[in-house]
């Protein structure tokens, strides 16, 4: 029995339909290196989405692998309740040093949704401890995505994710957000989205509901799972400043956009603002091990001091796992040692040239946009008719047949490769994307 056959007997795959496995069964992967995955026949597949936006330096980077092996041989795990260890402390110190100004503490979790849950509960309990029990509601953005545990799912402004479970979810205030379908690299240096009608309305709603709001949560600049909608630096700056002026905590969900994805280590840096709580995961460990963190504004922890009844009673068994933290430290060191901050503008421009070429050579592109190392195309039927059913699945299959991993979000084809992708790999990505578009859409 093949590995694929064994898989189909026992595994339930995330974000997958059982019936789709007939036409596009799971691909057994035997190894990985750099931007490439290799199947059991050693066929290479270019990982153009960094395995769900996690891989920063490419797969199996030797320095991260060495840090993991060294740490595993010394200390594999110890509970962080009542104990500590060098990797957890050193990673927290490094994150706080690199974060937007004003962050004071780090609370570890084990995945992005868990980080969002931590941030929600910290904000809510802080209100209770401050004598503000009326401020128990949360605001989110339309089209947003923050994870699929119930608290995080309640904040998703997208019915595709939340409709089935709506009876289980708390009500939230949903704010409008602009959509900039032709966003380009230069827009990161301006005030894009600040004067959009959606920004005016969002600020108006914050002002109207401020007395009842504990926090506003939002993804800076790019709503990744929300079809790669780009909302603009100016919009982000304006709503964050408005919320903080009104005494509303700001939770920045940088789970997908952190660690260089937008061209800076943290996306919030483009707007020059500091959230009250900053959620991180995915690239935090270099995309190697499950790890998440919430960076907390200095001083917020003061509310939790005093008697034990003021404790924040939230815990994860593997919070601050030494091996995962060692991977995170190695990844962060690589980010600066390889001078990625200086090289990212050049890499983003290289990505931009390929994006423009695909848009110019394909009749199927309606809009295209980019923020740092995230590029997205909105596709259309060239004859003006409806798109084929399951367009995302068809495009994924066509790309995989050509040795490229794309995972379109319905009619949105996007690139979010490891930051270290080469020019030659970008050329191949552009060529294969064009071929897939032509096969499926003409």
N, C-alpha and C positions, 0 to 999 in steps of 0.2 A: 504494500500500500504506500502510495506517495505521501510526502509531507502535506501536499495540498489536500489530498483525500482525508488524511487524518484531521487536518484543520477543520474541514467542512463538517466533520462529525462532532466536534467538541467545542469549537470556538464561536462566540457571538461577537462579531466585529462592530466597532463603533462607527457611527455615521454611515451605515451600510444597510442595503435591503437584501434580504435573503435571496430573493429571486434574481437579483443582479449578478450573483455569483455564477449563474449559468453562463452568462455571456462574458463576464469579466471576473474570473475567479481570483482569489488572493494569490499574489506572486511570492513564492518563497525566496527570501533574501538570505544569502549565505555570508556576505561580508560587505564592508563599506570602507571607503577611503576618500577623503576630500569631499568633492561635490558629487561623488558617485556611489551608487548602490550596485551590488552585483548579485545576480540570481544564482541558482544552483548550477547552471551551466556556464557561469562566469560571464554572462551577458551583462554589459554595463547599462545602467539607467541613470541619467542625469537628474539629480534631486533638485528640481527648480523651485520647490516650495519648502526646502529645508526641513522636511519631515514635520509638517504642521508648524513651521515657523520657529523651530527650536535651534537648529544647528547654526552657530555663529562662525566658527573657524573651520567648518568642514568636519566630516565624520572621522572618528578614530584619530584625532590629532595626537601625536605621540607625547606631547607634554601633558595633556590632560589625562591620557591613559596612564602615564607614569605616576602622576599625582594620585590617581585613584588606587593604583596597585600599592604604592608606598603607604598610603593611609590605611588601606584594607589590612595590610600586614601588621600595622601598629595598633589601631583602634577601629573596630568596625562600627560599633554603635554603643551609645549610652544615653539614657533618658536625659533630656535637658532640664527636667524638673529636679532641682537640687544638685545638679552637676553642671560642669562646663568643660570645654576643651578648646584647644588652639584653633582648629579650623572654623568653628562657629564664631568665635570672637574676632579672629582676623578678617573673616569675610564681612562681618557686620561693620567693622572699622573701615574696611575698604569701600563698602557700599555707601556709608555715610559720608566719607570723604569725597566721593565722586558724585553724590546726589545733588539735586537742587538745594540751595541754601535753606537752613532751618530744620533739617531732619535731625532727630535726636536719638532714636532707638530703632531696633529691628526686632520684629516678631516673626519667627520662622513657621512655615507650614509646608505642605508637600505637593500642592498643585495650584494652578491659577484660581480655580473656583474656591478652593479653601482660603486662599489669600483674600479674596473678595468677602467671604463670610467673616473672616477675622476683622477686616476693615469696617464692615457694617456693624458688627457687635461692639467693637471698640467705640465707634461714634455714638451708638445708641446708649451704651452704658455710661459714657462720658456725660451725656445729657442728664441721665438720672442722677449721677453723682454731683453734677453742677446745680441740681435743683430745677431742671428744665424738662420735666416729664412730658410736657405738651409737644416737645420737638421730637417726635418719634417717627416721622415720615421721611421717605427718601425720594429724591428726584433723579431721573435718568434721562437719556436722550432717545428720541425715536430712532428706530433701526439699530439700536445698540445690542451688544452681546457681551456678557460678563461671566459665562459659565453655566453649568447645568445642575448644580446642587440647588435646592429649592430657594434659598435666599438669593443666590446669584441669579437664578433663572427669573425670579420676580423682577429683577432689574433689566431684563432683556426687553428692549423696545421693538421686538420683532416677533410677530405671531408664529412664524415658521418654527421657532424653538419653544415658545411658551404656551401656545393655544391648548394643546392636549392637557397640560397640567395646571391650567388657569385656576381651577377650583382650589388648588392647594397653595396658591401664591398670595402674598400680601399685596395690597394695592399700592401703587407708586404714582408719583407725578411725572408725566412724560413731557419733555421739552422738545420743541422743534430744533432741528439742526440743518444747516445748509448742505447742499450737495454740489461740489465743484467738479463736474465731470471731465474738465480739461485741465485740472491742476497740474502744474509743472514745477520743476526744481526751484525756479526763481520765486515762486509763491511762498516758499518757506522763509524767505528773507523779508517779507512784507507784512501786510495786515489782512490777508485773505480771509474773507468770511465775516469780518467784523461789522460791516455795514449791511449785511444781508437781512432781509425781513425776518428770517428765522432767528437771527441773533437778537433783534429788537424784541420779538415775542418771548424768547427764552428769558431775557432779563426781566421783562414785565411779569412773567409767571413767577420767577424767583422772588421778586419784590412782593407780589401778591400773597405768596404762600410762605414767606420766610418764617413767621412765628411758629409754624408747625414742622419745619424741615430740620432734620438732623444733619443730612449730608446730601450733596450732589455727587454722583459718580459719572465719570465719562472717560472715553478713550481719547487721548490726545491725538488730534490730526487725522487719524485713519481709523474708521470702523471696519476692522479687518473681516470678521465673519459677516458683517453687514454689507456684503458685496463690495468690499474695498472702497466704500464711500469716503471721500476726503473732504473734511469739513473746514479746514483752514486754521492757520496759526492765529489769525486775528479773532476768529470766533472763539477758539479755546481761551485765549488771553482774556477776552471780554467777559465770558461767562464765569471764569474762575475769579476774576477780580470782583465781579458783581456778587457772587456767592459769598466770598470772604468778607466783603464790605457789609453784608447782611448777617454775618455771624454764622453762616452755613458751612459746615465742614466740606472740603473738597477731597474726594477720593479719585486719584488718577489711576486708571487701569492701564498700566504700561506692560501688561503681561505679554502682548504680542508686539508692541512697538518699541519696547526697550532694547537696550544693548546694541545700539547702532543701526537699527532697522530704518530709521528716518534720516540717518546721516549724523546723528549725535547720540551719545551714550543713552541719554534719556530724552524722549520727545518733548517733555515739558520745557527743556532748555531753550527750544526755539522761541517760545513765548515769553521767556524770562519770568516765569511764575513758579511758585513752590506750592504744591498741594499740601493738605494736612496729613493725608495718608496716601502712600504710593505703593501700589501692588505690583509685584514682580514674579515671574516664573519663566517658563519656556527657555529662553536663552540664558537664564541665571546660572545654570550649571554648564553652560556651553552647549546645551541641548543634549546632554548625555544622561543625566539622572534626574528623577523627580525631586524638585526643590522649588520652594516658593518663599517669599518674604514680603512683609508689610513694613515699609519705612514709616515711622511715626514722627510727626512734628514735635520738636523739643518743647517740653512743658505740658503736653497733653497727658503724659504719664503722672503728673503731679496729682491729678484728680483721683488716681487709683491708690494713692498712699494713705496710710492710716490703719484702721482695723482690718482684720481679715475679710470682713463683709464687703470691703471695697475691692477685693481681688478680681482680676479678670479671669474667670474660670473657663478657659478655652485651651485645649491642648490637642496635639497630634503626636502619635506614638513616635514617629520618625522625624519630628521637628528638629532641625539643625543637625541632621545625621552627619557624622564626621566625614564619611566618604563623599557624600553629595557636596558638602561645603568645601572639601578639598578640590573637587572638580570646579566649583564656582570660583574659588580663588585662582586656580590655574587659568581659567578662562578669562578672568578679569585682568590678570597679569599679562596674558597674551594680547589682550585688546590694546594695552598701552605699550607693551614691549615691541609689538609688530607695527606700532605707530598707525593703527587703524584710524584714529581721529583725523590725522593729516591725509590719509590715503582715501578715506571714504568719499570726499567730493569727486575725486578722479574716477572712482569705481561707479558712483552714481551717474556721472556724465557718460561713462561707457555704457551703462545700462540704458540711459536715455537715447543714445544713438541707435541702439538696436530697437528700442521701442518705436522710435520715429520711423525706422525702416519697415517694421512690420505693419505699422499703421498706413504707410504710403503704398505698400505692395499688396495689401489685402482689401478686397471690396467688402469684407465682412465686419470691419471695424467701424462702429458708430462714434465712439469716444475713446480716448485713452488719457491716462493720467499717471503721475508719479510723485512720490514723496521719498526722497533718499533712495534706499535699495528696495523699495516696494513699487512695482509698476502693475497697472491693470488696464485691461481692454474691455469695453462693452461691445459685444458682438451683435450683429443683426443678420437677417436673411438678405442677401444682396438684391433679391427681386422685390423686396418690400413686404413680403408675406410673413406669416408667422414662423417663428423658429421651430425646428423639428422638436418633437417630444424628447425629453431627457437629453437636452442639448449638452449639458455639462458632462454626463456620462459618456456620450458619444465622443466628445472632444478629448476626454481623458483617455479613452481606449485608443483613439487615433494617435495621440502623443506617445502613449506607452508602446505602441507598435513600432514607433520610431526611436525608442530608447530614451524618452524624456518623461519624467513624472510631473504632470500638471494635474491639478484638481480644481477645475472651474467651479465657481459658485453660480450655478445655473448659467446665465448669459455673461458672466464675468470671468474672463481668463486672466490670471494674474501670475506674476513672477515675484517670488520672495526667496531667492537662493541664499546659500551661505555668503557672508560678506566677502569671502576670499575668492569668489568665482573669477576665473581668468577671462581675458578677452576671447581666447579661442573657444572656451566653453560658452561664453555669451553669444558668439557667432552661431555655434551649433544650436543653442536654445532658440535663437531667432529663426533660423532656418527650419527647424523642426516644428516650431509653433506655426509658421506660415503653411507648412505642408499639411498639418493637422486641420487648420482652418479651411484650406482649399478642399481637402477631402470631404469634410462634413458640410461645409456651407458654400463651396464653389468659389 
